[in-house]
């Protein structure tokens, strides 16, 4: 299954988790959804975030990898990440400010009255610095939007991978470095140390990096080896004490194993309406992540007023999810889409005929992963080809081109 589709699944799970735990009884509106519990913890949010971490590790490695024997230009890599992440993020902070100001105008509490250092941390994605202090009032206390904690971990991993790929050119050495990072994360979690520094989640991101290299640059032996390690890890974790860290690592290993082994099983689904819907949700998943939480209570209250009495709970949730997806789609179009990486004119999704010619003579293992991922405008192509002549074939056709290795 396309990684975009998995992003769609994970983003819906996170959104549904937050929709379900809203304290409906505090809304001051009769429960139009009937006698269902006022709030429910579906326990699907945390596993979905672990899925995101594995996917992010895969995509970060794919973006940073310049090829075997080459090193990444750190400035260029981090510049692309900053241009991709920060503008939508800062606009989501502006969205949060608007919603809080509206709440103050309606007589609610003033959540905008924060110290200057808290504002600076939220504008620079360094909220985790406050959690390093033993005197921090509580974890994530400095976050304007609590759900942004995972983005803090991700931007730290950008820097680690950028530095690693800037100084280590050999793919084999990179894999050993990633294996060391995973081992350090396991030791960190076993010791029960804090989570402000993202060492706790190195394991999850590292698995994604490993899956990328095995899927795109390894053979059957490497896939079997990684699969065996994941199975052994799942079996071994069953004997470990039940902790939050253990549970998150189990979720990451299970998902990585499924991505590694289940691609051929799920690929037929991508051509169906459900597959296209999930890929569409994956395309706006970052926007959905950014803007759903600040308005989750408002959307719930409006849905309570709009639906008839005794509406089934699943329908009550579905209406809210639809509203959140609609808001995220608008935010994506206005605030995220303008900052997506664009190719120069002529770098369009190749036609089926052009693609067939470009990949002629290649074996099944030469084109990996199998899905072409284009944005809604059809202008972005991401394709990993292990064939030096594929680019030339497309350029000769004059119909479509692919990005050079190491370019966005």
FITOR-782354 format. One line per 2 residues: number of its first residue (from 1); for each residue x, y, z of N, C-alpha, C. Coordinates in steps of 0.02 Angstrom, whole numbers. Atoms other than C-alpha are relative to their C-alpha. Example, Ala and Ser with C-alpha at 12.3 -4.5 7.8 and 13.67 -1.06 7.14 Angstrom:
<rs>
1> 45 -59 0 615 -225 390 45 60 0  -42 -59 -3 684 -53 357 -39 55 37
</rs>
This chain:
<rs>
1> 42 -60 0 0 0 0 44 63 0  -36 -62 3 61 175 -41 8 30 69
3> -10 -33 -64 138 270 103 -50 57 10  52 -51 -6 15 410 65 -64 -29 29
5> 60 32 -27 -126 288 100 7 -14 74  -11 13 -72 -48 239 266 -2 65 39
7> 7 -65 -33 -33 423 309 -73 16 10  72 -13 -7 -218 438 275 -31 -41 55
9> 27 42 -53 -258 291 389 21 27 69  -25 -24 -65 -148 359 530 -30 67 18
11> 28 -66 -16 -213 538 516 -73 -6 21  70 10 -21 -393 478 525 -4 -29 70
13> 1 31 -67 -353 371 677 15 52 54  -16 -52 -49 -272 519 768 -59 48 9
15> 56 -46 -3 -417 633 725 -60 -32 36  56 34 -33 -547 503 779 13 -7 74
17> -17 4 -71 -455 478 943 -18 64 36  13 -65 -32 -467 664 982 -74 18 -2
19> 72 -12 3 -648 673 924 -36 -39 54  35 44 -48 -697 528 1038 11 20 72
21> -14 -16 -71 -615 596 1196 -25 69 20  28 -64 -19 -701 765 1190 -53 -11 53
23> 49 5 -55 -801 790 1350 -66 32 -23  63 -25 29 -972 806 1268 -44 30 54
25> 43 -24 -53 -1058 831 1435 14 72 19  -19 -68 -19 -963 994 1461 -21 52 -52
27> 18 -45 54 -1033 1069 1300 -62 42 16  61 -36 -17 -1194 1125 1384 -54 -10 -52
29> 50 15 51 -1292 1046 1242 -26 -71 13  26 68 -9 -1410 896 1259 35 -49 -47
31> -36 50 39 -1328 738 1198 -42 -23 -59  37 20 59 -1399 728 1023 19 -70 -23
33> -23 66 21 -1298 570 1000 -28 -56 43  32 52 -39 -1405 477 1125 37 -17 63
35> -26 18 -66 -1354 382 1281 72 -24 -1  -69 23 3 -1176 348 1223 42 36 52
37> -44 -33 -49 -1033 388 1343 21 69 -24  -18 -69 17 -986 572 1350 68 2 -33
39> -66 2 31 -807 529 1306 26 -71 1  -25 68 5 -719 371 1251 73 3 -23
41> -70 7 21 -534 328 1240 5 -62 -44  -2 56 47 -519 220 1085 69 -33 -3
43> -68 28 -3 -332 190 1115 28 -13 -71  -26 7 67 -293 214 930 46 58 -19
45> -41 -58 17 -205 382 935 74 -13 5  -72 13 -9 -37 325 1004 28 -48 -53
47> -26 43 54 -18 177 883 4 35 -67  -1 -37 63 -61 294 739 61 46 -4
49> -59 -44 -1 76 416 792 63 -41 -12  -59 43 12 201 271 796 5 -19 -74
51> 0 12 73 148 231 617 30 60 -36  -27 -61 30 185 412 572 75 3 7
53> -72 -3 -11 358 399 649 38 -46 -48  -32 47 46 402 245 546 -2 27 -72
55> 7 -29 67 334 327 387 48 59 -9  -44 -57 3 432 485 427 73 -21 -8
57> -68 25 7 593 387 449 14 -23 -71  -6 22 69 565 308 279 8 59 -47
59> 0 -57 46 528 473 193 60 46 10  -59 -42 -13 668 569 278 62 -31 -32
61> -57 33 31 794 439 223 -3 5 -76  9 -5 72 722 441 47 19 69 -25
63> -15 -69 20 737 630 40 74 17 7  -69 -19 -15 912 639 113 51 -42 -37
65> -49 46 30 995 491 26 23 26 -68  -24 -26 64 1106 558 -115 28 -54 -46
67> -29 55 39 1163 387 -176 60 -29 37  -55 34 -34 1295 263 -124 66 34 -18
69> -65 -32 10 1466 341 -100 -3 75 -4  8 -72 3 1396 517 -99 -25 25 68
71> 23 -30 -62 1360 635 44 -53 53 -15  54 -49 7 1210 748 71 26 70 15
73> -15 -70 -15 1229 936 64 -48 22 56  42 -12 -58 1165 977 238 -42 63 -7
75> 36 -63 7 1118 1156 199 -60 -7 -47  54 9 48 1014 1106 49 -56 -43 29
77> 49 45 -29 928 962 140 -41 35 54  36 -34 -53 884 1064 295 -41 59 -27
79> 38 -54 30 832 1210 186 -66 -24 -29  62 28 27 706 1100 96 -49 -18 55
81> 44 19 -56 640 1035 261 -31 62 32  26 -61 -31 622 1210 333 -54 31 -44
83> 49 -29 45 531 1273 178 -64 -42 -3  58 45 3 417 1121 182 -41 2 64
85> 34 8 -64 375 1119 368 -20 66 32  13 -60 -41 388 1293 442 -56 45 -25
87> 55 -45 20 271 1398 333 -70 -26 19  65 25 -22 118 1284 358 -6 -1 77
89> 2 2 -73 165 1263 541 -14 69 29  11 -68 -26 176 1451 572 -70 25 -16
91> 68 -19 17 12 1476 481 -51 -37 44  45 36 -46 -66 1343 593 2 33 69
93> -2 -39 -62 -5 1444 744 -45 61 -6  45 -56 12 -94 1594 668 -73 -23 3
95> 67 28 -4 -248 1484 648 -20 -12 73  13 10 -71 -234 1436 832 -14 66 35
97> 10 -66 -31 -219 1620 882 -71 26 -16  67 -22 19 -379 1660 785 -54 -37 40
99> 50 38 -38 -475 1519 869 0 18 74  -2 -18 -72 -414 1569 1043 -28 71 10
101> 27 -68 -5 -455 1753 1011 -76 -2 -5  72 8 6 -629 1700 956 -30 -26 65
103> 23 27 -63 -646 1600 1115 -1 52 55  -2 -54 -49 -594 1749 1221 -59 48 -11
105> 55 -44 16 -722 1857 1130 -67 -29 20  62 32 -20 -856 1729 1173 -5 -10 75
107> 1 5 -73 -813 1741 1358 40 -56 29  -41 55 -24 -692 1596 1371 65 23 31
109> -64 -17 -32 -524 1589 1457 49 25 -52  -50 -30 45 -378 1684 1383 63 -45 -2
111> -58 44 7 -252 1555 1322 57 34 -38  -53 -36 36 -152 1687 1230 48 34 48
113> -42 -33 -49 -80 1760 1390 55 -49 23  -56 45 -14 83 1661 1388 64 40 6
115> -65 -34 -5 261 1712 1436 34 5 -69  -34 -11 64 374 1776 1297 40 -61 -22
117> -40 57 20 488 1624 1303 -43 -57 -26  45 52 25 338 1510 1275 -20 15 -72
119> 15 -20 68 290 1609 1120 59 -15 -46  -59 12 41 469 1598 1056 10 -74 -13
121> -8 72 9 476 1411 1086 -51 -28 -49  51 25 46 313 1382 993 11 24 -71
123> -14 -24 67 368 1488 847 61 -33 -32  -61 31 25 533 1394 832 1 -76 9
125> 5 72 -11 474 1217 874 52 -26 48  -48 21 -51 586 1209 1026 -34 -6 68
127> 36 7 -63 451 1179 1157 30 -53 45  -29 56 -38 543 1022 1210 55 23 47
129> -53 -24 -44 680 1128 1290 -24 9 71  27 -9 -68 567 1167 1437 -8 -66 36
131> 8 65 -32 537 982 1466 67 -30 23  -65 24 -25 725 958 1492 11 19 72
133> -9 -24 -69 712 1053 1656 -37 -45 49  35 40 -51 673 951 1811 -55 40 36
135> 50 -42 -32 566 1099 1867 -59 14 -46  56 -9 45 449 1089 1717 -65 -20 35
137> 62 14 -36 269 1096 1783 -30 -67 -20  24 64 24 215 950 1675 23 -7 -73
139> -23 9 69 266 872 1508 -46 36 -49  37 -34 53 212 971 1354 -39 61 24
141> 36 -56 -28 156 1116 1463 8 63 -42  -13 -61 38 230 1245 1344 -30 -2 -70
143> 28 5 67 141 1184 1188 -66 37 -5  64 -30 14 5 1295 1118 -51 -54 -19
145> 41 57 22 -65 1140 1033 37 -63 21  -35 57 -30 -22 982 1129 23 -50 -52
147> -17 51 50 -21 872 975 63 15 -39  -61 -17 38 129 966 904 63 -31 29
149> -60 30 -30 246 869 1019 35 -46 -50  -31 48 46 272 738 883 39 36 -56
151> -36 -38 50 326 872 758 68 23 26  -64 -17 -30 461 926 880 51 -57 -6
153> -44 58 7 532 750 879 22 -9 -72  -16 10 71 525 743 690 52 49 -24
155> -50 -49 24 621 904 661 68 -13 32  -64 20 -28 756 842 780 31 -56 -41
157> -26 56 40 771 684 676 24 24 -68  -25 -29 62 789 789 518 74 19 8
159> -69 -23 -11 947 864 592 48 -58 8  -43 58 -11 1017 696 649 15 -35 -67
161> -10 34 64 990 615 479 40 44 -48  -38 -45 43 1054 768 387 74 -1 16
163> -70 3 -21 1215 766 489 31 -67 -18  -25 67 15 1234 578 468 15 -8 -75
165> -8 9 72 1211 582 280 50 50 -29  -49 -49 23 1323 736 264 72 -24 10
167> -68 22 -17 1473 647 341 13 -73 -17  -8 72 16 1442 463 296 -27 -12 -69
169> 21 9 69 1437 423 111 -21 -71 -17  15 70 16 1430 233 111 -67 -20 30
171> 65 23 -25 1256 159 126 9 -53 54  -11 52 -50 1326 11 222 18 32 68
173> -18 -34 -62 1404 128 351 -60 37 29  60 -33 -25 1243 226 362 -45 -49 36
175> 41 51 -32 1150 67 402 27 -19 68  -30 16 -65 1273 27 541 -13 57 49
177> 15 -57 -44 1248 203 610 -73 -1 22  71 4 -18 1059 182 604 -12 -57 50
179> 6 55 -47 1076 14 691 24 21 70  -25 -25 -64 1177 100 828 -51 47 32
181> 52 -45 -25 1042 234 844 -58 -40 29  54 42 -25 909 99 864 19 -33 66
183> -23 31 -62 1014 11 996 1 50 57  0 -52 -52 1036 175 1091 -70 15 23
185> 69 -13 -18 849 203 1087 -29 -56 43  23 57 -41 815 28 1154 27 6 71
187> -30 -8 -66 937 58 1297 -32 58 38  31 -58 -31 860 229 1332 -69 -18 28
189> 67 19 -22 685 157 1342 3 -51 57  -7 50 -52 743 10 1448 18 32 67
191> -18 -36 -61 818 133 1573 -56 43 27  57 -40 -23 654 228 1582 16 74 6
193> -18 -71 -3 735 397 1550 -53 43 -33  50 -46 25 640 552 1498 -7 1 -75
195> 16 1 71 566 589 1328 7 69 -33  -6 -66 30 605 774 1300 47 -2 -61
197> -44 13 56 754 727 1192 -26 -62 -34  38 51 35 688 615 1057 36 -67 -6
199> -34 65 1 810 472 1090 -51 -56 10  51 51 -13 656 379 1151 -31 -25 -65
201> 33 18 63 588 379 973 49 -11 -57  -49 18 51 750 348 879 -17 -69 -29
203> 17 68 21 695 167 871 -51 2 -57  55 -1 48 536 209 775 22 31 -67
205> -24 -31 61 616 329 651 53 -44 -33  -53 43 27 765 211 632 -29 -59 -38
207> 32 55 36 650 68 582 -23 23 -69  21 -26 65 579 177 444 58 8 -47
209> -60 -6 41 754 215 381 22 -69 -24  -19 68 19 795 29 383 -45 -29 -53
211> 47 25 50 637 -15 287 13 32 -68  -15 -34 64 680 117 156 59 -33 -35
213> -60 28 32 854 46 125 -11 -71 -24  12 70 20 796 -134 121 -48 -4 -59
215> 49 2 55 647 -98 8 30 25 -65  -22 -34 60 738 15 -114 70 -19 -23
217> -69 13 19 919 -41 -111 25 -69 22  -20 67 -23 921 -216 -36 -34 -54 -40
219> 30 58 34 881 -387 -104 -42 -41 48  42 43 -41 780 -531 -38 33 -19 66
221> -35 20 -62 914 -579 87 -6 55 52  7 -55 -47 911 -406 165 -71 6 27
223> 69 -3 -22 722 -406 170 -15 -55 51  11 56 -45 721 -577 251 34 13 67
225> -37 -14 -62 852 -521 378 -37 51 43  37 -50 -39 756 -365 428 -66 -28 25
227> 62 31 -22 594 -462 433 10 -46 59  -16 45 -56 674 -592 546 14 38 64
229> -15 -41 -59 740 -458 663 -64 29 30  62 -28 -25 567 -379 675 -42 -53 34
231> 38 55 -31 484 -547 711 31 -18 68  -34 16 -63 616 -585 843 -12 54 52
233> 14 -54 -46 589 -413 919 -70 -3 29  70 6 -24 401 -439 930 -6 -57 50
235> 3 57 -47 425 -608 1012 35 17 65  -37 -18 -61 556 -542 1133 -36 52 42
237> 35 -52 -38 449 -392 1181 -57 -28 42  54 30 -38 313 -510 1242 22 -20 70
239> -26 18 -66 427 -554 1388 21 60 41  -20 -61 -35 464 -373 1434 -59 27 41
241> 52 -30 -43 370 -275 1567 -43 46 -42  47 -42 36 216 -183 1507 12 74 18
243> -11 -72 -9 264 0 1487 -24 36 -63  20 -40 58 214 142 1372 52 -4 -56
245> -53 4 50 383 135 1286 -1 -67 -36  3 67 32 369 -53 1255 -58 -3 -49
247> 59 3 44 194 -33 1182 13 39 -64  -13 -40 60 251 104 1064 49 -35 -46
249> -49 35 41 399 0 1005 -32 -60 -34  35 57 31 287 -151 974 -42 24 -59
251> 40 -28 55 171 -43 869 44 17 -60  -46 -18 54 319 22 768 26 -62 -36
253> -26 61 31 390 -152 738 -54 -35 -41  54 33 36 222 -224 688 -16 36 -65
255> 15 -37 61 190 -84 564 57 -6 -51  -57 7 46 366 -93 491 0 -69 -33
257> 4 68 28 345 -281 468 -55 -5 -52  56 2 48 178 -255 382 19 36 -64
259> -22 -36 59 252 -125 264 49 -42 -40  -51 40 32 396 -242 227 -29 -60 -36
261> 25 63 26 293 -398 197 -67 6 -36  69 -2 25 120 -337 150 -10 42 -62
263> 8 -45 57 157 -226 0 -37 -34 -57  32 34 56 107 -354 -131 -73 -17 15
265> 69 16 -19 -51 -396 -33 -45 61 -4  41 -60 -2 -111 -217 -19 1 41 -64
267> -7 -40 61 -56 -150 -189 -63 0 -43  61 -1 40 -216 -206 -279 -52 50 25
269> 49 -46 -28 -316 -95 -162 10 71 -24  -15 -69 17 -231 62 -226 -40 25 -60
271> 40 -21 58 -333 62 -386 -73 7 14  71 -4 -18 -498 55 -293 -18 70 25
273> 22 -65 -26 -603 202 -234 26 11 70  -25 -6 -69 -551 166 -54 74 18 0
275> -71 -16 5 -368 170 -104 12 72 -20  -8 -70 21 -386 335 -194 -20 48 55
277> 21 -43 -55 -480 408 -46 55 4 54  -52 0 -51 -343 355 75 61 39 -23
279> -57 -38 25 -207 426 -37 -15 75 2  19 -70 -5 -304 589 -45 5 26 71
281> -6 -19 -70 -314 593 144 73 5 20  -71 -3 -15 -129 556 152 32 65 -26
283> -28 -62 28 -95 707 41 -13 60 45  16 -57 -44 -180 823 167 13 -17 74
285> -8 24 -69 -125 726 323 37 51 44  -36 -49 -40 -2 861 379 -47 58 20
287> 48 -53 -16 -138 994 368 -52 -24 51  48 27 -49 -261 882 460 31 -5 69
289> -36 3 -64 -131 854 595 6 70 32  -12 -67 -27 -101 1042 612 -63 34 26
291> 57 -44 -15 -278 1111 619 -60 -35 32  61 31 -27 -398 979 686 -7 12 75
293> 6 -2 -74 -354 991 871 -24 67 27  24 -64 -27 -381 1179 896 -76 9 -5
295> 72 -10 10 -562 1162 836 -40 -63 16  36 63 -12 -606 988 897 -61 10 44
297> 57 -14 -43 -719 1055 1034 -55 38 -36  49 -40 38 -803 1182 920 -38 -43 -49
299> 32 44 48 -838 1052 786 -48 -47 36  43 45 -39 -910 935 918 -64 37 21
301> 59 -37 -23 -1026 1070 988 -47 16 -57  43 -15 57 -1089 1120 816 -35 -63 -26
303> 30 63 22 -1118 938 770 -57 -21 47  53 16 -48 -1218 912 930 -63 39 -14
305> 58 -41 14 -1331 1055 883 -33 -18 -66  26 12 67 -1351 1000 702 -35 -67 -8
307> 27 66 9 -1389 816 721 -64 -10 39  62 15 -37 -1559 749 772 14 -40 63
309> -8 36 -63 -1584 672 943 9 -74 -14  -14 72 2 -1520 495 969 32 -22 -66
311> -40 19 58 -1407 497 817 51 -54 22  -49 52 -19 -1299 338 821 69 30 8
313> -66 -27 -15 -1127 370 892 48 -4 -59  -45 1 58 -1032 310 737 -16 56 -50
315> 18 -54 45 -1129 435 630 21 67 29  -21 -61 -35 -1095 571 760 74 12 -11
317> -72 -6 12 -909 538 742 15 12 -73  -13 -7 72 -917 522 552 -12 71 -23
319> 15 -69 19 -997 694 534 57 46 22  -56 -41 -25 -859 770 641 63 -11 -41
321> -59 15 41 -722 681 544 -5 34 -68  10 -32 65 -796 745 381 12 75 5
323> -11 -72 -9 -796 922 449 74 16 8  -72 -12 -10 -615 909 505 38 -9 -66
325> -33 10 65 -562 840 335 -13 59 -46  16 -58 42 -652 984 249 41 61 21
327> -40 -57 -24 -564 1113 359 73 -11 -20  -70 14 18 -395 1027 330 12 8 -75
329> -8 -8 73 -425 1024 142 7 73 -19  -6 -72 12 -453 1211 142 67 27 22
331> -65 -22 -25 -298 1238 247 56 -25 -45  -51 27 45 -196 1124 133 4 42 -64
333> 0 -36 64 -250 1217 -23 28 70 8  -21 -69 -8 -217 1390 49 67 8 34
335> -57 -12 -44 -76 1364 173 56 -52 -7  -53 51 7 19 1203 132 19 -10 -73
337> -14 14 71 4 1174 -56 49 50 -31  -48 -47 31 97 1337 -102 72 -14 18
339> -68 11 -23 250 1273 -8 25 -71 -17  -22 66 21 258 1098 -82 55 8 -52
341> -54 -2 48 413 1059 -185 -29 -5 -70  24 1 68 378 1100 -366 57 -13 -48
343> -49 11 51 471 1039 -517 -5 55 -52  1 -49 53 517 1150 -661 -48 -23 -54
345> 47 16 54 404 1158 -813 27 -58 -41  -21 58 38 410 995 -907 8 -62 43
347> -6 57 -44 432 886 -754 -69 -19 24  68 20 -13 258 814 -759 -4 -75 11
349> 9 72 -6 189 645 -716 1 -31 -70  -5 28 67 237 537 -865 -64 -36 -20
351> 57 37 25 100 467 -973 14 -74 5  -12 73 -3 73 278 -965 47 -24 -55
353> -43 23 55 154 259 -1136 73 20 12  -68 -22 -13 305 364 -1087 32 -41 55
355> -27 38 -56 324 270 -924 18 -71 -22  -13 67 24 315 102 -1014 66 -3 -38
357> -63 -2 37 456 152 -1130 59 12 47  -55 -17 -45 559 226 -989 22 -59 42
359> -17 56 -45 552 67 -887 7 -66 -39  -6 61 39 567 -56 -1030 67 -33 13
361> -61 37 -11 693 -192 -1000 21 -5 73  -17 3 -70 693 -170 -812 -34 -60 33
363> 30 55 -37 662 -315 -694 -46 25 54  47 -20 -53 531 -316 -555 34 35 57
365> -35 -30 -56 662 -266 -427 33 66 -16  -35 -61 19 727 -118 -527 -41 63 11
367> 44 -58 -10 578 -5 -500 -32 -9 68  21 12 -69 543 17 -316 -2 67 38
369> 63 37 -6 424 64 -237 -42 6 -62  36 5 63 293 24 -370 -47 58 -14
371> 52 -51 11 177 173 -346 30 67 -19  -17 -69 16 196 341 -431 -44 44 43
373> 39 -43 -43 142 477 -310 1 71 -27  5 -67 26 80 640 -384 -45 41 45
375> 46 -41 -38 1 787 -298 -63 11 -41  65 -7 32 -177 840 -342 6 37 -65
377> -9 -36 62 -111 954 -478 38 -41 -51  -35 43 47 -13 813 -557 69 23 -19
379> -64 -28 20 152 906 -554 59 -28 38  -56 28 -39 254 808 -427 4 -74 -14
381> -11 71 10 328 639 -468 54 -22 49  -53 29 -42 420 536 -339 7 -73 -20
383> -10 68 25 495 377 -410 72 -19 11  -68 23 -11 647 278 -360 18 -51 -54
385> -20 44 54 730 201 -513 72 -20 9  -70 22 -2 885 95 -504 21 -17 -72
387> -20 10 69 923 119 -688 28 66 -26  -33 -61 21 1048 247 -754 -29 29 -64
389> 24 -22 66 962 256 -924 -73 24 1  71 -18 -2 784 289 -864 -10 74 -13
391> 6 -72 10 810 477 -855 10 18 -73  -14 -15 70 885 480 -1030 -58 -21 -44
393> 56 24 40 741 378 -1100 -58 50 1  56 -46 -6 613 501 -1034 17 67 -34
395> -19 -64 30 711 654 -1091 -2 -5 -77  3 9 72 726 582 -1268 -71 4 -25
397> 70 -2 19 538 560 -1273 -26 72 -2  22 -70 -2 518 743 -1229 -68 8 30
399> 67 -3 -28 358 702 -1136 0 9 75  -2 -4 -73 409 686 -955 70 -14 24
401> -66 12 -29 561 688 -845 -8 -18 73  -2 18 -71 606 624 -675 52 41 35
403> -50 -38 -36 701 714 -537 65 -38 3  -65 31 -8 886 681 -532 7 -26 71
405> -9 30 -66 944 576 -386 25 53 49  -20 -48 -51 957 679 -229 -38 66 -4
407> 38 -62 6 839 817 -291 -71 -13 24  69 9 -24 663 847 -221 -47 -15 -57
</rs>
